[in-house]
Amino acid sequence: MRFIPYLALILLLASCAPRGKITLYAGAGETGELQRIYVGTTREIDEMGFPSGERSRDLIFGRFDVSVPPDREPGSIEWPRRRTPDPKKHFLLDNYSPLKTQTEFQAAVQQELRTRQSEQRTAIVFVHGFNNNFAEGLYRFAQLTDDLALPFIPIHYSWPSAGHPLGYGYDRDSMLIARDGLETVIRAVSRSGVDEILLVGHSMGALLTMETLRQMTIADGQRGLRKIGGVVLLSPDIDIDVFRAQADRIGDLPQPFFIFTSTHDVALRLSAGLTGQSARLGNTADVEQLAELNVTMVDISAFSDGKNDHMTAFASASFLRLLRSMPDLGIAYGTDPSTRVGLLPGTVLVVQNATRLIIPNVAQ
């Protein structure tokens, strides 16, 4: 009976948000800003030819050209509904090219590298979170890439979330199944010739990211992580003790290692309540629990708006403008913690190896 209030709140929150879908609109990129995203997925392909919420035993690859509308608020995504799709207003898929094999996927990334300057030869591998259908994860990554003008090669790993607020158990099992697929994608990107890989995991995707790093370390030690040039966990839905155990097994964590948190994250509060805990990694304020780990906890609670608190790092216009205003966003992923923290305003607390940065919302 104690779960009923949590389930009711989950359904209430979910009922307010329209769900995303893929809309193919050839030529949309002539109006919008085109973001070319390479995809590896363990989702089953549906009758329309796009990844669904069903699990596949195969790892499937593709290249998706997403058109991002030119005039919009940072952090926003507007989906075409019943009216005619409009490239000036809506996120649309301009083109899709399946890549039949891992070798073909790797060759496509290599071809992309040939068009890049040396400072742009980093790949960013994004792993979406709980309750995300394929379109939502893909378009959210395109939105983030566009809003921050990220100079990296975007790679999206899409695991088979049910895309339903009551599908937590299904998603958690899917996440566990998806570890091998993510490892394969990381190793393929590494072999393509990129200089380094930045891993970004959101929500349950952060748990998948950590599990995969742990798995790769078990397989061949720190050698398997040599191309990992940084890790960013956004609102990670991870038990704090589990995270510490994962980090202990990994050993030296890839650097830099960021954890974006918000104490106002309602979704993580619900997740913690369902497991009988007071907090998850993504909504804790207690950096002392991570004191022995070389991590930087970035508290962005001040940017929560009470609507998209689990998506603050993606959806807060003021926070995205702050990141975009950095003279060189790439410096934020450098190896010197003092340099990274100095780029952002806020209060710094250092406990042994861990750093907590609390960023104020000066736009309020």
C-alpha positions in Angstrom: 0.0 0.0 0.0 2.9 2.4 0.6 3.7 2.4 -3.1 0.3 3.8 -4.1 1.1 7.5 -3.5 4.3 7.1 -5.6 2.5 5.4 -8.5 -0.2 8.1 -8.4 2.4 10.9 -8.6 4.3 9.2 -11.4 1.1 8.9 -13.5 0.2 12.5 -12.7 3.6 13.8 -13.8 3.6 11.6 -17.0 0.2 12.7 -18.1 1.3 16.3 -18.5 4.0 15.6 -21.1 3.3 14.9 -24.8 5.3 12.0 -26.2 7.7 12.3 -29.0 7.7 10.5 -32.3 9.9 10.3 -35.4 8.5 12.5 -38.3 10.4 12.1 -41.6 10.5 15.3 -43.5 13.0 15.4 -46.4 14.6 18.8 -46.8 13.8 20.0 -43.3 17.5 20.7 -42.8 17.4 23.5 -45.5 15.4 25.5 -42.9 16.6 24.0 -39.6 20.1 23.4 -38.3 21.1 19.9 -39.3 22.6 17.6 -36.6 24.0 14.4 -37.9 23.9 11.7 -35.2 25.4 8.2 -35.5 23.3 5.6 -33.6 23.9 2.2 -32.1 20.8 0.5 -30.7 19.6 -2.8 -29.2 15.9 -1.8 -29.9 13.9 -4.0 -32.2 13.0 -2.3 -35.6 9.3 -1.5 -36.0 7.1 -1.7 -39.1 8.1 1.9 -40.0 11.7 0.9 -40.0 12.7 2.8 -36.8 13.8 1.5 -33.4 10.9 0.6 -31.1 10.7 -0.2 -27.3 11.1 -3.9 -27.9 14.4 -5.7 -27.2 16.6 -7.0 -29.9 19.4 -9.5 -29.6 21.2 -7.7 -32.4 23.1 -4.4 -32.3 21.8 -2.2 -35.1 23.5 0.9 -36.5 22.3 4.0 -38.4 22.9 7.6 -39.2 20.2 10.1 -38.5 20.1 13.7 -39.7 17.9 15.7 -37.3 16.7 19.1 -38.3 16.6 21.5 -35.3 14.3 24.6 -35.8 16.3 27.8 -36.0 14.4 30.1 -33.6 13.5 28.5 -30.3 14.2 28.7 -26.6 17.3 26.8 -25.5 16.3 23.5 -23.9 13.0 23.3 -25.8 11.7 20.6 -28.2 8.5 21.0 -30.1 7.0 17.9 -31.6 4.7 18.0 -34.7 1.3 17.0 -33.7 -1.8 16.8 -35.9 -1.0 19.9 -38.0 1.5 19.9 -40.9 5.1 19.6 -39.7 6.9 22.9 -39.9 10.8 22.9 -40.0 10.7 26.5 -38.5 9.0 25.2 -35.4 9.4 21.4 -35.1 12.2 18.9 -34.6 12.1 16.6 -37.7 14.1 13.8 -39.2 15.6 15.0 -42.5 17.2 11.8 -43.5 18.0 8.3 -42.2 20.7 5.9 -43.5 21.0 2.4 -42.0 24.5 1.1 -41.5 24.3 -2.7 -41.9 27.3 -3.8 -39.9 29.6 -2.7 -37.1 32.3 -2.4 -39.8 30.1 0.0 -41.8 29.4 2.0 -38.7 33.0 2.3 -37.9 33.9 3.3 -41.5 31.2 6.0 -41.3 32.7 7.5 -38.2 36.1 7.3 -39.9 34.8 9.2 -42.9 33.4 11.9 -40.5 36.8 12.2 -38.9 38.3 13.1 -42.3 36.2 16.3 -42.3 37.3 17.4 -38.8 40.0 19.6 -37.5 42.3 18.1 -34.8 40.4 19.8 -32.0 37.1 18.3 -33.2 38.3 14.7 -33.2 36.5 13.8 -30.0 33.4 11.7 -30.0 30.6 12.2 -27.5 28.6 9.0 -26.7 25.2 9.9 -25.2 23.1 7.3 -23.3 19.5 8.2 -22.6 17.5 7.5 -19.4 14.4 5.8 -18.1 11.0 6.2 -19.9 12.5 7.4 -23.2 11.3 6.2 -26.6 13.7 6.3 -29.5 12.6 9.7 -30.8 12.9 11.4 -27.4 16.4 10.2 -26.8 17.6 11.1 -30.3 16.0 14.5 -30.5 17.1 15.4 -26.9 20.7 14.7 -27.9 20.3 16.8 -31.1 18.8 19.6 -29.0 21.7 19.5 -26.5 24.3 19.3 -29.3 22.7 22.3 -31.0 22.2 24.4 -27.8 25.8 24.0 -26.7 27.3 24.1 -30.2 29.2 20.9 -29.2 32.2 20.4 -31.5 32.2 16.6 -31.0 31.1 13.8 -33.2 27.7 12.8 -31.8 27.1 9.1 -31.1 23.8 8.0 -29.5 23.4 4.6 -27.8 19.7 3.9 -27.6 18.7 1.0 -25.4 15.2 -0.5 -25.4 13.3 1.6 -22.8 9.5 0.8 -22.7 8.8 4.5 -22.9 6.2 4.2 -20.1 6.2 5.7 -16.6 5.3 2.4 -15.1 8.0 0.5 -17.0 10.7 1.0 -14.5 11.3 -2.8 -14.0 11.3 -3.5 -17.7 13.7 -0.6 -18.3 16.1 -1.7 -15.5 16.2 -5.2 -17.0 16.7 -3.7 -20.5 19.5 -1.6 -19.2 21.3 -4.7 -17.9 20.9 -6.5 -21.2 22.2 -3.4 -23.0 25.6 -3.4 -21.4 27.3 -5.5 -24.1 25.9 -3.3 -26.8 27.2 -0.1 -25.2 30.6 -1.7 -24.8 30.7 -2.7 -28.4 29.8 0.8 -29.5 32.5 2.4 -27.3 35.1 0.0 -28.6 34.0 0.5 -32.3 34.2 4.3 -31.8 37.6 3.9 -30.2 38.9 1.9 -33.1 37.6 4.4 -35.6 40.5 6.7 -34.9 38.9 9.4 -32.6 41.4 11.1 -30.3 39.1 10.5 -27.2 35.6 9.7 -26.2 33.4 11.7 -23.8 30.7 9.5 -22.2 27.4 11.2 -21.2 24.7 9.2 -19.4 21.4 10.5 -18.2 19.2 9.0 -15.4 19.2 5.2 -15.8 21.5 5.7 -18.7 24.1 6.9 -16.2 23.8 3.5 -14.4 24.2 1.8 -17.8 27.3 3.9 -18.4 28.9 2.9 -15.0 28.0 -0.7 -15.4 29.7 -0.8 -18.9 32.8 0.9 -17.6 33.0 -1.6 -14.8 32.5 -4.5 -17.3 35.2 -3.1 -19.6 37.7 -2.8 -16.7 37.0 -6.4 -15.7 37.6 -7.5 -19.2 41.0 -5.9 -19.8 41.8 -3.5 -17.0 42.5 0.2 -17.5 43.6 -0.4 -21.1 40.0 -0.7 -22.2 39.4 2.9 -20.9 42.4 4.5 -22.5 40.3 6.5 -25.1 37.7 7.6 -22.5 38.6 11.3 -22.1 35.8 12.2 -19.6 32.5 11.1 -18.1 29.4 13.2 -17.4 26.5 11.7 -15.4 23.4 13.8 -15.6 20.8 13.2 -12.9 22.1 9.7 -12.3 19.5 7.3 -11.1 22.1 5.2 -9.1 22.1 4.0 -5.5 25.0 5.8 -3.9 26.5 2.6 -2.4 26.2 0.9 -5.9 28.1 3.8 -7.4 30.9 3.6 -4.9 31.1 -0.2 -5.5 31.3 0.4 -9.3 33.9 3.1 -8.9 36.0 0.8 -6.6 36.0 -1.9 -9.2 36.8 0.5 -12.1 39.7 1.9 -10.1 41.1 5.1 -11.5 38.0 6.9 -12.9 38.3 8.5 -16.3 39.0 12.2 -15.9 37.3 14.6 -15.7 34.4 12.9 -14.1 31.3 15.1 -13.6 28.1 14.3 -11.7 25.2 16.8 -12.3 22.8 16.8 -9.4 19.7 18.6 -8.2 18.1 18.3 -4.8 14.7 19.3 -6.4 14.7 16.2 -8.7 11.2 14.7 -8.1 11.8 11.7 -10.3 14.9 10.7 -8.3 13.0 11.4 -5.0 10.4 8.9 -6.2 13.1 6.4 -7.2 14.8 6.6 -3.8 11.4 6.2 -2.1 10.6 3.0 -4.0 13.9 1.5 -2.9 13.6 2.7 0.7 16.5 5.2 0.4 16.5 8.9 1.2 18.4 9.9 -2.0 19.9 8.7 -5.2 23.3 9.8 -6.6 21.6 12.5 -8.8 19.7 14.3 -6.0 22.1 14.0 -3.0 23.9 17.0 -1.5 26.3 14.9 0.5 29.6 15.0 -1.2 31.3 13.4 1.8 29.9 10.1 0.7 32.1 10.4 -2.4 35.1 11.8 -0.6 37.6 9.2 -1.7 36.6 9.4 -5.3 38.1 11.9 -7.9 34.8 13.3 -9.0 33.3 16.8 -9.4 29.6 17.1 -8.2 27.9 20.0 -9.9 24.7 21.1 -8.0 22.3 22.8 -10.4 19.3 22.8 -8.1 19.0 26.6 -8.5 18.0 26.1 -12.2 15.0 23.7 -11.4 11.7 25.1 -12.5 9.3 22.5 -10.9 8.4 21.1 -14.3 11.4 19.4 -15.8 13.6 18.9 -12.7 14.8 15.5 -13.9 15.9 17.2 -17.2 17.4 20.4 -15.8 20.7 19.9 -17.5 19.0 19.6 -20.8 15.9 21.8 -20.5 16.9 24.8 -18.4 17.4 27.7 -20.8 19.3 29.8 -18.3 21.7 26.9 -17.4 22.3 26.2 -21.1 23.0 29.8 -21.8 25.5 29.8 -18.9 27.3 26.8 -20.4 27.1 28.3 -23.9 28.7 31.6 -22.6 31.9 29.9 -21.7 34.8 31.2 -24.0 35.8 27.6 -24.7 33.4 24.9 -23.5 36.0 22.3 -24.3 38.2 23.6 -21.5 35.5 22.4 -19.0 36.4 18.8 -19.9 40.2 19.4 -19.3 42.2 17.5 -16.7 42.8 20.3 -14.2 39.9 20.5 -11.7 40.8 24.0 -10.6 40.6 25.2 -14.2 37.2 23.5 -14.7 35.6 24.9 -11.6 37.0 28.4 -12.3 35.0 28.6 -15.5 31.7 28.5 -13.6 30.4 30.8 -10.9 29.5 29.3 -7.6 30.5 27.9 -4.2 33.2 25.3 -4.1 33.4 22.6 -1.4 36.3 20.1 -1.5 36.2 17.0 0.6 39.4 14.8 0.1 39.3 13.9 -3.6 35.8 15.0 -4.3 34.7 18.5 -5.3 31.1 19.9 -5.0 30.3 23.0 -7.0 27.0 24.8 -6.3 26.0 27.0 -9.2 23.6 29.9 -8.6 21.0 31.0 -11.1 22.0 34.6 -11.6 19.2 35.0 -14.2 16.6 34.7 -11.5 
